[in-house]
Amino acid sequence: MTTTAKHKRKAAPVKQRTDKIIPVATALLRDADFAQINTDDIDYSPLNYRKYVEEEALHAFAEELKQHGIISPLTLRAGKGNKYELVAGERRLRAARIAGLQTVPAAIVSLTDEQVIEIQLSENLQRENPHPMHEAQAIGQMQGTGKTIDEIATRLGKSKQFVYSRLKLLSLTETFQEMILANVISLQEALQLASLSAESQTEFFEEHCSKWKQDKNFRLYNLDYYLNHYRYDLKDAPFNTKDKNLVPDAGACNVCPSNSATLKSLFPEMAKQAVCNNKECYNNKCSVHFIAALSNAIATYQPAALLYNNQLTDMAETILGLVPDAAALPRHNAQEITVMEKPALPDKEDYTDYDTGEPDESEFNEAMESYYSELEAYNLHVKSGHYAIGIFLGNKEFTPVYFSMEKPRVNRTGGQTVTAKEVQEAIKAGNATPDLLQAEMERLKQREKRAEELDREKVQLTVHGSFSEFTAKAENNTKLTKADQTGARLVIYQSLDYHSKQEVSKTLLTGKGKKAVKTDKDLFERLGNLSNSEFAYLIRMAVCGKSDSKYPNQEAGYFLYQMATEAGISVKTIEDAQKEKREERKEKQKVKMQELQKKLNTLKKK
């Protein structure tokens, strides 16, 4: 350890400041020994919380030191071996080394770790306009010594909200701490980022900030928009946010520090609504909730399939893979099948008289009549046995619904759509428009049209039920009617693949001299009046269109073979030609086998 020009003198008096931490640090340095110390004999303090150094500013400071030297002494204490440990003045020491200074002036004192921290806080916090991140690190250091928030606030002469806001910055990952220290992001931006979990901060940094050092003009634009991908409004959560047992390690959301509502006394601007900032925890709770809810729904309803809208999310795919009973169930896009929706019960408050504003009993009764009519049709469909139970995978819950594999009917009404309540409120307020009233008239027409459709559906469903029961009794099926034969032709026609159906329709239904088929009645009459040759064509196209009719070991293949034979196809000629090829192939194989046997016998003798 090298010491030069060592002498002892009292520390120069320090001008009093309002900061309450300063007098404590001044007292600690009162009996210091002053000396010129070799820069190689000084180690940096492990207790110093300031980790980031702005290189450009440091080199500029080093140039200044080359001309004027160090005016304010560094503060040191005895270190390991023959070295000193730096207590205060790290920036000066770094700049001195860059400037090539061999020695630096220093005040050498005997200090405990707690006193070192006190002096470092004194030096850093008495700077004019200290950096918020340095304030945060200093406060964190004070908290680490056991001081309470109240004690820290009193010592600094700051409010508790100030202390808490600075401590929040310590939640920043190292990469974002470096960015705020470099003044690339503002204090407000840093606080917003600090509200995210460490995992979300890392993900956000990699996606939006990883190249900030290469871009001198880097700025975070539309931060709120991008942060919304990591925030979740808890009022829309699919799970019970007060359930502390859903994920025991995480506890309930209403007392979680990642919930913005729990910080309302510290960050009022962030507590306007309960928002979760912990993406990983929120998604984990969603997964746990959905797994339990789906398992329960499957056990309760025993569905035939799982239904979804357009496309399953990655989370949904993962959850389905974790529920054993769900993995085995078929999945269907609800947009491509027919799903029965149970009618909604009308709300009486939605029906008021246009002129008086009083409840419109007549309009409400009509709505209730339509509701009961819809409900009756719904129940008839359910009882028909044509629909199976499925579980619809919604965003928040899993709902049992009835469905069939038929393609959904397209219902296009066009124009503006309105509700009775909207029209009534507009009339009452005096701001109804011609377009609105026209839309209301269209709604009433569509309602009557739907009522007529329901009348037909109910008749059809009742007939279907009666005929199904009738047919179930063998004694009622002794006579084949012409309508039965036409029904068989319909089944054959509907079984055609797309290409075959196009060809058959062109030949049988839309050919020259034929009446156009526009309605179900037209189709019934046309199929019922097919000639024998037309019926034969229909059957043969249907069988030929089945892919398995090409293979001899399939039912359809055997039937096609017999039909072709009776139709006059020279099956024997085809078989004989193939038999001749088979015999020729066998003869060649026989010769080759004989040659191979000779070679084998020769090898065995060796």
C-alpha positions in Angstrom: 0.0 0.0 0.0 1.5 3.3 -1.1 0.8 6.5 0.8 2.5 9.9 0.1 2.4 13.3 1.8 0.5 11.8 4.7 -0.7 14.3 7.3 -3.7 14.9 9.5 -6.1 17.8 9.5 -9.7 18.5 10.2 -12.2 18.2 7.5 -13.2 21.5 6.0 -16.6 22.8 7.2 -19.5 21.8 5.1 -22.3 24.3 4.3 -25.5 23.3 6.1 -28.3 21.9 3.9 -31.9 21.2 4.7 -31.5 17.4 3.9 -31.4 15.7 7.2 -29.0 13.0 6.1 -26.1 15.5 5.5 -25.2 16.3 9.1 -24.8 12.6 9.9 -22.3 12.1 7.1 -20.4 15.3 8.0 -19.9 14.1 11.5 -18.5 10.7 10.3 -15.7 12.5 8.3 -14.7 15.0 11.1 -11.6 13.0 12.3 -10.4 11.8 8.9 -6.7 11.5 7.9 -5.8 13.1 4.6 -3.2 11.7 2.2 -2.2 11.2 -1.5 -3.0 7.5 -2.3 -1.8 5.5 -5.3 -4.8 4.8 -7.5 -3.7 1.1 -7.9 -4.1 0.7 -4.1 -7.8 1.5 -4.1 -10.6 -1.1 -4.6 -14.1 -0.2 -5.5 -16.7 -0.6 -2.7 -19.1 -3.6 -3.0 -21.6 -1.5 -1.0 -22.0 1.2 -3.6 -25.3 0.9 -5.3 -24.4 3.0 -8.4 -23.5 0.5 -11.1 -24.0 2.4 -14.3 -21.4 4.9 -15.6 -21.9 7.1 -18.6 -18.7 6.6 -20.5 -18.8 9.7 -22.7 -19.3 12.0 -19.7 -16.6 10.1 -17.7 -14.0 10.7 -20.4 -14.9 14.4 -20.6 -14.4 14.6 -16.8 -11.0 12.8 -17.2 -9.9 15.5 -19.6 -10.8 18.1 -17.1 -8.8 16.3 -14.4 -5.7 16.2 -16.6 -5.7 20.0 -16.4 -6.9 20.8 -12.9 -6.5 17.6 -11.0 -8.9 16.4 -8.2 -10.1 19.2 -5.9 -12.4 17.2 -3.6 -10.7 14.3 -1.8 -12.0 10.8 -2.1 -13.2 9.0 1.0 -11.4 5.7 1.8 -11.3 3.1 4.6 -8.9 0.3 5.2 -9.6 -2.6 2.8 -8.3 -6.1 2.3 -4.6 -6.7 2.6 -2.6 -3.5 2.1 -5.3 -1.8 0.0 -8.0 0.8 0.7 -11.7 0.5 0.0 -13.4 3.4 -1.8 -16.2 4.8 0.3 -17.1 7.9 -1.8 -15.8 9.3 -5.1 -16.0 6.4 -7.5 -16.6 8.7 -10.5 -13.5 10.8 -9.6 -11.4 7.6 -9.2 -12.5 6.2 -12.6 -11.8 9.5 -14.3 -8.4 9.8 -12.6 -7.3 6.4 -13.9 -8.4 7.3 -17.4 -6.5 10.6 -17.1 -3.4 8.7 -16.0 -3.1 10.2 -12.5 -0.9 8.1 -10.3 -2.2 9.4 -7.0 -5.4 11.0 -5.7 -6.1 13.0 -2.6 -8.1 11.0 -0.1 -9.7 11.3 3.4 -9.1 8.0 5.3 -11.5 7.1 8.0 -12.5 4.1 10.1 -16.1 3.2 9.3 -18.6 0.4 9.7 -20.6 -0.9 6.7 -23.6 1.0 7.9 -21.5 4.2 8.1 -20.2 3.6 4.6 -23.7 3.4 3.3 -24.6 6.6 5.1 -21.7 8.5 3.6 -22.5 7.1 0.1 -26.1 8.2 0.5 -24.9 11.6 1.7 -22.7 12.1 -1.3 -25.2 11.0 -3.9 -28.3 12.5 -2.5 -26.9 16.0 -1.9 -26.1 16.3 -5.6 -28.2 18.9 -7.4 -31.1 17.1 -9.2 -29.9 13.5 -8.5 -31.0 10.9 -10.9 -34.3 9.1 -9.9 -32.6 5.7 -10.4 -29.8 6.7 -8.0 -32.4 7.9 -5.5 -34.2 4.5 -5.9 -30.9 2.6 -5.3 -30.1 4.8 -2.3 -33.5 4.3 -0.8 -33.2 0.5 -1.4 -29.9 0.5 0.3 -31.4 2.3 3.3 -34.3 -0.2 3.4 -31.7 -3.0 3.3 -30.2 -1.7 6.6 -33.6 -2.2 8.3 -35.0 1.3 8.1 -38.8 1.6 7.7 -40.5 3.7 4.9 -41.5 6.3 7.6 -37.8 6.5 8.8 -36.5 6.8 5.2 -39.1 9.5 4.3 -38.2 11.5 7.5 -34.5 11.1 6.9 -34.8 12.3 3.3 -37.4 15.0 4.0 -39.6 13.4 1.4 -43.2 12.1 1.3 -43.9 8.4 1.7 -45.4 8.4 -1.9 -42.0 9.7 -3.1 -40.2 6.8 -1.3 -42.6 4.2 -2.7 -42.4 5.5 -6.2 -38.6 5.4 -6.2 -38.6 1.9 -4.7 -40.9 0.9 -7.6 -38.0 1.6 -9.9 -36.0 -1.2 -8.3 -38.5 -3.6 -9.9 -37.0 -2.7 -13.2 -34.9 -5.4 -14.8 -31.2 -4.5 -15.2 -31.7 -3.6 -18.9 -34.4 -1.1 -18.2 -32.4 0.4 -15.3 -29.6 1.0 -17.7 -32.0 2.7 -20.1 -33.4 5.1 -17.5 -29.9 5.9 -16.2 -29.0 6.7 -19.8 -32.1 9.0 -20.0 -33.4 7.0 -22.9 -36.7 6.4 -21.1 -38.5 8.9 -18.8 -39.4 8.4 -15.2 -43.1 8.0 -16.1 -42.2 5.4 -18.7 -39.9 3.6 -16.3 -42.7 3.4 -13.6 -45.1 2.0 -16.2 -42.5 -0.7 -17.2 -41.7 -1.4 -13.5 -45.4 -2.4 -13.0 -44.8 -5.5 -15.2 -43.4 -8.7 -13.9 -39.7 -9.4 -14.6 -40.6 -12.0 -17.2 -42.9 -9.6 -19.0 -40.2 -6.9 -18.8 -37.7 -9.2 -20.4 -40.2 -10.1 -23.2 -41.0 -6.5 -23.8 -37.3 -5.5 -23.9 -36.5 -8.2 -26.4 -39.4 -7.2 -28.7 -39.2 -3.4 -28.5 -35.9 -2.2 -27.0 -33.1 -4.7 -27.7 -31.4 -2.4 -30.2 -31.6 0.9 -28.2 -27.8 1.2 -27.9 -27.4 1.1 -31.7 -30.1 3.7 -32.3 -29.0 7.1 -31.0 -32.5 8.5 -31.6 -34.3 5.6 -29.9 -37.6 6.5 -28.2 -40.5 4.5 -26.9 -43.6 5.5 -28.9 -47.2 4.4 -28.1 -46.0 2.8 -24.8 -49.5 2.5 -23.4 -50.7 0.6 -26.5 -47.9 -2.0 -26.3 -48.2 -2.4 -22.5 -51.8 -3.3 -22.9 -50.6 -6.6 -24.3 -49.2 -7.3 -20.8 -52.1 -5.9 -18.8 -55.4 -7.6 -18.0 -58.6 -5.9 -16.7 -59.6 -8.0 -13.7 -63.3 -7.3 -14.1 -63.1 -9.3 -17.3 -61.2 -12.2 -15.7 -62.8 -15.6 -16.3 -61.9 -16.7 -12.8 -62.9 -15.5 -9.3 -60.3 -12.8 -8.5 -61.1 -13.2 -4.7 -60.4 -16.9 -4.7 -57.1 -17.3 -2.8 -57.2 -21.1 -3.3 -57.3 -21.1 -7.1 -53.4 -20.9 -7.2 -52.4 -20.9 -3.5 -48.9 -19.7 -4.1 -50.3 -16.6 -5.8 -53.2 -15.8 -3.5 -56.2 -13.7 -4.3 -55.9 -10.9 -6.9 -57.7 -8.3 -4.7 -54.6 -8.1 -2.4 -51.9 -8.7 -5.0 -49.2 -6.1 -5.5 -49.5 -6.7 -9.3 -53.1 -5.4 -9.1 -53.1 -1.7 -9.8 -56.0 -1.1 -7.5 -53.9 -2.2 -4.5 -51.5 0.7 -5.2 -54.2 3.5 -5.3 -52.7 5.4 -2.3 -49.3 5.5 -4.0 -50.1 5.7 -7.7 -53.6 7.1 -8.1 -53.3 7.4 -11.9 -52.7 3.6 -12.1 -55.7 2.7 -9.8 -58.6 3.9 -11.9 -59.5 0.2 -12.4 -58.2 -3.1 -11.2 -55.6 -4.1 -13.8 -53.2 -7.1 -13.5 -49.7 -6.4 -14.6 -48.4 -10.0 -14.1 -49.0 -11.7 -17.4 -47.5 -15.0 -16.3 -49.6 -15.2 -13.1 -52.8 -14.1 -14.9 -52.4 -16.7 -17.7 -51.6 -19.4 -15.1 -54.8 -18.6 -13.2 -56.8 -18.7 -16.4 -55.3 -22.1 -17.3 -56.0 -23.6 -13.8 -59.6 -22.2 -13.9 -60.2 -23.5 -17.5 -58.8 -26.9 -16.8 -61.1 -27.3 -13.8 -64.2 -25.8 -15.6 -63.7 -27.9 -18.7 -63.2 -31.1 -16.7 -66.4 -30.4 -14.8 -68.4 -29.5 -17.9 -67.3 -32.8 -19.7 -68.2 -34.9 -16.6 -71.6 -33.2 -16.2 -72.8 -33.1 -19.8 -70.9 -36.0 -21.5 -70.6 -34.0 -24.8 -70.3 -35.6 -28.2 -67.8 -32.8 -29.4 -66.2 -29.5 -28.5 -67.2 -26.4 -30.4 -65.3 -23.2 -31.0 -65.6 -20.0 -33.0 -63.3 -20.0 -36.1 -60.0 -20.8 -34.5 -58.7 -22.2 -31.2 -56.2 -20.0 -29.3 -52.8 -21.4 -28.3 -53.9 -21.4 -24.7 -57.1 -23.3 -25.5 -55.0 -25.9 -27.4 -52.7 -26.3 -24.4 -55.7 -26.7 -22.0 -57.4 -29.3 -24.2 -54.2 -31.3 -24.1 -54.1 -31.2 -20.3 -57.7 -32.5 -19.9 -57.6 -36.3 -20.8 -61.3 -36.5 -21.6 -61.1 -33.5 -23.9 -58.3 -34.7 -26.0 -60.4 -37.6 -27.3 -63.4 -35.5 -28.3 -63.8 -34.3 -31.9 -63.7 -30.5 -32.4 -65.9 -28.5 -34.8 -65.9 -24.9 -35.9 -69.3 -23.5 -34.8 -69.4 -21.4 -37.9 -69.5 -24.5 -40.1 -72.2 -26.5 -38.4 -75.7 -25.8 -37.1 -75.8 -24.8 -33.4 -79.2 -24.5 -31.6 -79.4 -21.3 -29.6 -81.9 -21.2 -26.8 -84.1 -18.1 -27.2 -83.6 -15.3 -24.7 -86.4 -14.2 -22.4 -87.6 -10.7 -23.2 -87.1 -8.0 -20.7 -90.2 -6.0 -19.9 -88.2 -2.8 -19.4 -87.3 -2.9 -23.1 -90.9 -2.3 -24.1 -92.5 1.1 -23.6 -95.1 3.0 -25.6 -93.7 5.3 -28.3 -95.8 8.3 -27.2 -96.5 8.0 -23.5 -93.3 6.4 -22.3 -95.5 3.9 -20.3 -94.9 0.1 -20.4 -96.2 -1.2 -23.8 -98.1 -4.3 -22.7 -99.2 -5.2 -26.2 -95.7 -5.1 -27.6 -94.3 -7.0 -24.7 -97.0 -9.7 -25.0 -96.2 -10.1 -28.7 -92.5 -10.5 -27.8 -93.4 -13.1 -25.2 -95.6 -14.9 -27.7 -92.6 -15.0 -30.1 -90.4 -16.2 -27.3 -92.6 -19.1 -26.4 -93.0 -20.0 -30.0 -89.2 -20.0 -30.4 -88.8 -22.0 -27.2 -91.4 -24.6 -28.4 -89.5 -25.0 -31.7 -86.2 -25.2 -29.8 -87.6 -28.0 -27.5 -89.0 -29.9 -30.5 -85.6 -29.8 -32.2 -84.0 -31.1 -29.0 -86.5 -33.9 -28.6 -86.1 -34.9 -32.3 -82.8 -36.7 -31.5 -81.2 -35.0 -34.5 -79.0 -32.8 -32.3 -76.2 -33.9 -30.0 -74.8 -32.1 -27.0 -71.6 -30.2 -27.4 -69.5 -27.9 -25.1 -68.9 -24.5 -26.6 -65.5 -23.2 -25.7 -66.1 -19.5 -24.9 -63.7 -16.8 -23.7 -64.9 -17.0 -20.1 -66.9 -20.2 -19.7 -67.8 -23.6 -21.3 -71.5 -23.8 -22.3 -73.5 -26.9 -23.2 -75.3 -26.4 -26.6 -77.1 -28.7 -29.0 -75.7 -29.0 -32.5 -75.9 -31.0 -35.7 -73.3 -31.5 -38.5 -75.5 -29.8 -41.1 -74.2 -26.6 -42.6 -75.8 -23.5 -41.0 -78.5 -21.7 -42.9 -77.5 -18.3 -44.2 -79.8 -15.5 -42.9 -79.3 -12.2 -44.7 -81.6 -9.4 -43.8 -79.3 -6.4 -44.7 -79.8 -2.8 -43.7 -79.6 -1.2 -40.3 -80.5 -3.4 -37.3 -82.2 -2.0 -34.3 -83.9 -3.1 -31.1 -87.4 -2.0 -29.8 -85.7 -0.4 -26.8 -83.5 1.8 -29.1 -86.5 3.0 -31.1 -88.6 3.7 -28.1 -85.8 5.7 -26.4 -85.2 7.7 -29.6 -88.9 8.5 -30.0 -89.1 9.5 -26.4 -86.0 11.8 -26.7 -87.4 13.3 -29.9 -84.3 12.3 -32.0 -85.8 9.5 -34.1 -84.6 9.5 -37.7 -86.4 8.2 -40.8 -83.7 5.5 -41.2 -84.3 4.4 -37.6 -88.1 4.2 -38.1 -87.5 2.4 -41.4 -85.3 -0.1 -39.6 -88.0 -0.6 -37.0 -90.5 -1.4 -39.7 -88.1 -3.9 -41.2 -87.5 -5.5 -37.8 -91.3 -6.0 -37.4 -91.5 -7.6 -40.8 -88.6 -9.9 -40.1 -90.2 -10.8 -36.8 -93.4 -11.9 -38.5 -91.4 -13.7 -41.2 -89.6 -15.6 -38.5 -92.9 -16.4 -36.8 -94.1 -17.9 -40.0 -90.9 -19.9 -40.3 -91.4 -21.2 -36.8 -95.0 -22.3 -37.7 -93.6 -24.4 -40.5 -90.8 -25.7 -38.4 -93.2 -26.8 -35.6 -95.4 -28.6 -38.1 -92.4 -30.3 -39.7 -91.0 -31.4 -36.3 -94.3 -32.8 -35.2 -94.8 -34.7 -38.4 -91.2 -36.0 -38.1 -91.8 -37.2 -34.6 -95.0 -38.9 -35.5 -93.6 -40.6 -38.6 -90.5 -41.8 -36.8 -92.7 -43.5 -34.1 -94.9 -45.0 -36.9 -91.9 -46.4 -38.8 -90.4 -47.9 -35.6 -93.2 -50.5 -35.7 -92.6 -53.3 -38.2 -96.2 -53.8 -38.9 -96.5 -50.3 -40.4 -93.9 -50.9 -43.1 -95.5 -53.6 -45.2 -96.2 -51.4 -48.2 -93.6 -49.4 -50.3 -95.2 -46.1 -51.4 -94.2 -44.1 -54.4 -93.0 -41.4 -52.0 -90.8 -44.0 -50.3 -89.2 -44.7 -53.7 -88.7 -41.0 -54.3 -87.2 -40.7 -50.8 -84.7 -43.4 -51.8 -83.7 -41.5 -54.9 -83.2 -38.3 -52.7 -80.8 -40.2 -50.4 -78.9 -41.4 -53.5 -78.8 -38.0 -55.0 -77.6 -36.4 -51.7 -74.8 -39.0 -51.4 -73.1 -37.9 -54.6 -69.8 -36.2 -54.3 -69.4 -32.7 -55.6 -68.2 -33.6 -59.1 -70.8 -36.4 -59.6 -73.6 -34.2 -58.3 -72.8 -31.5 -60.8 -72.9 -34.0 -63.7 -76.1 -35.7 -62.5 -77.9 -32.3 -61.9 -76.9 -31.2 -65.4 -78.2 -34.5 -66.9 -81.3 -35.1 -64.8 -82.5 -31.8 -63.4 -81.4 -29.0 -65.7 -81.2 -30.7 -69.1 -82.9 -29.4 -72.2 -86.7 -29.6 -72.1 -86.9 -30.1 -68.4 -88.8 -27.9 -66.0 -86.5 -25.8 -63.8 -86.0 -27.2 -60.3 -86.4 -24.2 -57.9 -88.2 -25.6 -54.9 -88.2 -28.7 -52.7 -91.5 -29.6 -54.3 -89.9 -29.3 -57.8 -87.1 -31.7 -56.8 -89.6 -34.2 -55.3 -91.6 -34.3 -58.5 -88.5 -34.5 -60.7 -87.0 -37.4 -58.8 -90.3 -39.2 -58.5 -90.8 -39.1 -62.2 -87.4 -40.4 -63.2 -87.5 -43.1 -66.0 -85.9 -46.4 -65.3 -82.9 -45.4 -67.4 -82.5 -42.1 -65.5 -82.8 -43.9 -62.2 -80.1 -46.4 -63.3 -77.9 -43.5 -64.3 -78.4 -41.9 -60.8 -77.6 -45.2 -59.0 -74.5 -46.0 -61.1 -73.1 -42.5 -60.7 -73.5 -42.7 -57.0 -71.7 -46.1 -56.7 -69.0 -45.1 -59.2 -68.4 -41.9 -57.2 -67.6 -43.8 -54.0 -63.8 -44.0 -53.7 -63.9 -47.5 -52.1 -65.8 -48.9 -55.1 -62.3 -49.1 -56.8 -61.1 -51.8 -54.4 -62.1 -55.5 -54.6 -62.0 -56.0 -50.9 -64.6 -53.3 -50.1 -68.4 -53.6 -50.1 -68.8 -50.8 -52.7 -66.2 -52.5 -54.8 -68.1 -55.8 -54.8 -71.4 -54.1 -55.6 -69.9 -52.1 -58.5 -68.5 -55.4 -59.9 -71.9 -57.1 -59.9 -73.6 -54.0 -61.3 -71.0 -53.7 -64.1 -71.5 -57.4 -65.0 -75.3 -57.1 -65.2 -75.0 -53.9 -67.1 -73.2 -55.7 -69.9 -69.6 -54.8 -69.3 -67.3 -57.6 -70.6 -65.9 -58.4 -67.3 -64.7 -61.9 -68.5 -62.6 -60.2 -71.2 -61.0 -57.9 -68.7 -60.3 -60.9 -66.3 -58.9 -63.0 -69.2 -56.5 -60.2 -70.2 -55.3 -59.8 -66.7 -55.0 -63.5 -66.3 -52.7 -63.7 -69.3 -50.5 -61.0 -67.8 -50.5 -62.9 -64.5 -49.4 -66.1 -66.1 -46.6 -64.4 -68.0 -45.4 -62.7 -64.8 -45.4 -66.0 -63.0 -43.4 -67.7 -65.7 -40.7 -65.0 -65.5 -40.7 -65.4 -61.7 -40.3 -69.1 -62.0 -37.2 -68.8 -64.3 -35.7 -66.2 -61.9 -36.3 -68.4 -58.9 -34.6 -71.4 -60.6 -31.5 -69.2 -61.3 -31.4 -68.1 -57.7 -31.7 -71.7 -56.4 -28.7 -72.8 -58.5 -26.6 -70.0 -57.1 -27.8 -70.9 -53.6 -26.8 -74.6 -54.1 -23.4 -73.6 -55.3 -22.8 -71.4 -52.3 -23.8 -74.3 -49.9 -21.2 -76.6 -51.5 -18.3 -74.3 -50.7 
